[in-house]
Amino acid sequence: MSHSNELTVAQRADFRTIAAMIVPESAEYKVPGADDPAIQADMLATLGRDTAPVAQALDHLARLAGRPLAELDAARRDAVAKEFRASGGTAAATLVRVVLQCYYRDDRVLRSLGLEPRAPFPKGHVLPEGDWSLLDPVRARGGSLRGVSR
C-alpha cells in the first residue's frame, strides 16, 4: 500500500538513527536496538494515524541536524537529540512512543525480559474453556450468537 502519508527515504533513515539512540542494541542483554530491520518494519507498517506527527517530528529533527542524522558525529548527534527532546513537543513525544511501543512487542525483547511472546488478542491470550458467561452482555442486548448454548 503506497500512499502519500508514508515517510520519505530520508525520514526513514533519520527514524532508524533516532530509534537506535532511544533504544541502543545491548550485547549484554542480547537484544537488538530499535533500529533492527524487523522492528523498523513493524514501526513503519503500524504507524497509521501517527504518520503525520512522526513525519513532523522527523522534519523538525532534520532542520536541527541540517543533514542526515547518521552523518553527524556522536557528540553533535547527542546535542541535536537533546534539542529535539526539548523543542519537539507532542510530535517528538509521539515518535518516542511509537519507537518504544514497537520495540517492546518484539519477540526477542520480550524473551530478554523473561516474558512469553504472545500474539495480540484474540490469538495469544486464551480464555478459560467453556466460560460462556463472558457472552452474557452480548446476550443481554439481544446479540445473535447462533449455536451458543449454555
C-alpha positions as CSV (number, residue, x, y, z in Angstrom):
1,M,0.0,0.0,0.0
2,S,1.7,3.1,-1.2
3,H,0.2,6.4,-0.3
4,S,1.4,10.0,0.2
5,N,1.3,9.7,4.0
6,E,4.3,7.4,4.1
7,L,7.7,8.5,5.3
8,T,10.3,9.6,2.7
9,V,13.6,7.7,2.3
10,A,15.4,10.5,4.2
11,Q,12.8,10.4,7.0
12,R,13.1,6.6,7.3
13,A,16.9,6.9,7.6
14,D,16.6,9.5,10.4
15,F,13.9,7.4,12.1
16,R,16.2,4.4,12.1
17,T,19.1,6.5,13.6
18,I,16.9,8.2,16.3
19,A,15.3,4.9,17.2
20,A,18.8,3.4,17.8
21,M,19.6,6.4,20.0
22,I,16.3,5.9,22.0
23,V,17.0,2.1,22.4
24,P,20.5,1.1,21.5
25,E,21.4,-2.6,20.9
26,S,22.6,-4.4,24.0
27,A,25.1,-7.2,23.7
28,E,24.8,-7.8,27.5
29,Y,21.1,-8.5,27.3
30,K,21.3,-10.0,23.8
31,V,18.7,-7.6,22.4
32,P,18.6,-5.7,19.2
33,G,18.4,-1.9,19.0
34,A,15.3,-0.2,17.9
35,D,17.0,0.3,14.5
36,D,16.8,-3.5,14.0
37,P,15.2,-4.2,10.5
38,A,12.3,-6.3,11.8
39,I,11.5,-3.7,14.5
40,Q,11.8,-0.8,11.9
41,A,9.5,-2.7,9.5
42,D,6.9,-3.1,12.3
43,M,7.1,0.6,13.1
44,L,6.6,1.6,9.5
45,A,3.8,-0.9,9.0
46,T,1.9,0.2,12.1
47,L,2.4,4.0,12.0
48,G,-1.1,4.6,10.8
49,R,-2.5,7.8,12.2
50,D,0.8,8.5,13.9
51,T,2.4,9.0,10.5
52,A,1.8,12.8,10.3
53,P,3.1,13.7,13.8
54,V,6.1,11.3,13.3
55,A,6.9,12.9,9.9
56,Q,6.6,16.3,11.5
57,A,9.0,15.3,14.3
58,L,11.4,13.9,11.7
59,D,11.2,17.1,9.7
60,H,12.0,19.1,12.9
61,L,14.9,16.7,13.6
62,A,16.2,17.2,10.1
63,R,16.1,21.0,10.5
64,L,18.0,20.8,13.8
65,A,20.6,18.4,12.3
66,G,21.0,20.2,9.0
67,R,21.9,16.9,7.3
68,P,21.1,13.2,7.7
69,L,21.4,12.3,11.4
70,A,23.7,9.3,10.7
71,E,26.3,11.7,9.1
72,L,26.7,13.6,12.4
73,D,29.4,12.6,14.8
74,A,28.2,11.2,18.2
75,A,28.6,14.5,20.1
76,R,26.7,16.5,17.6
77,R,24.0,13.8,17.3
78,D,23.5,13.8,21.1
79,A,23.3,17.6,21.1
80,V,20.6,17.5,18.3
81,A,18.7,14.8,20.2
82,K,18.7,16.9,23.4
83,E,17.5,19.9,21.5
84,F,14.9,17.8,19.7
85,R,13.5,16.4,23.0
86,A,13.4,20.0,24.4
87,S,11.7,21.6,21.4
88,G,9.9,18.8,19.6
89,G,6.6,18.9,21.6
90,T,3.9,16.4,21.1
91,A,5.2,15.3,17.7
92,A,8.5,14.2,19.3
93,A,6.7,12.5,22.2
94,T,4.6,10.6,19.6
95,L,7.8,9.5,17.8
96,V,9.3,8.2,21.1
97,R,6.1,6.4,22.0
98,V,5.9,4.7,18.6
99,V,9.6,3.5,18.9
100,L,9.1,2.1,22.4
101,Q,5.7,0.5,21.6
102,C,7.1,-1.4,18.7
103,Y,10.4,-2.2,20.4
104,Y,8.7,-3.8,23.4
105,R,6.5,-6.0,21.3
106,D,9.4,-7.7,19.5
107,D,9.7,-11.4,20.5
108,R,13.4,-11.1,21.2
109,V,12.9,-8.2,23.5
110,L,10.0,-9.9,25.3
111,R,12.1,-13.0,25.8
112,S,15.0,-11.0,27.2
113,L,12.6,-9.6,29.8
114,G,11.5,-13.1,30.7
115,L,8.1,-12.6,29.1
116,E,6.4,-15.1,26.8
117,P,5.9,-13.7,23.3
118,R,2.2,-13.8,22.5
119,A,0.1,-12.8,19.6
120,P,-2.1,-9.8,20.3
121,F,-5.7,-10.6,21.3
122,P,-7.6,-12.7,20.3
123,K,-4.9,-15.3,19.4
124,G,-2.5,-15.2,22.2
125,H,-4.4,-15.0,25.5
126,V,-6.6,-18.0,25.9
127,L,-10.0,-17.6,27.6
128,P,-11.0,-20.3,30.1
129,E,-12.6,-23.2,28.2
130,G,-16.4,-23.1,28.3
131,D,-16.8,-19.8,30.2
132,W,-19.9,-18.6,28.3
133,S,-20.7,-16.1,31.0
134,L,-18.4,-13.8,29.1
135,L,-21.1,-13.6,26.4
136,D,-23.8,-12.6,28.9
137,P,-23.6,-8.9,28.0
138,V,-23.9,-9.8,24.3
139,R,-26.9,-12.0,25.0
140,A,-28.5,-9.3,27.2
141,R,-28.6,-6.8,24.3
142,G,-30.1,-9.5,22.0
143,G,-26.9,-10.4,20.1
144,S,-27.4,-13.2,17.7
145,L,-24.9,-15.8,18.5
146,R,-26.1,-18.8,16.7
147,G,-25.2,-22.2,18.1
148,V,-24.1,-20.9,21.5
149,S,-26.0,-22.7,24.3
150,R,-25.4,-22.9,28.0
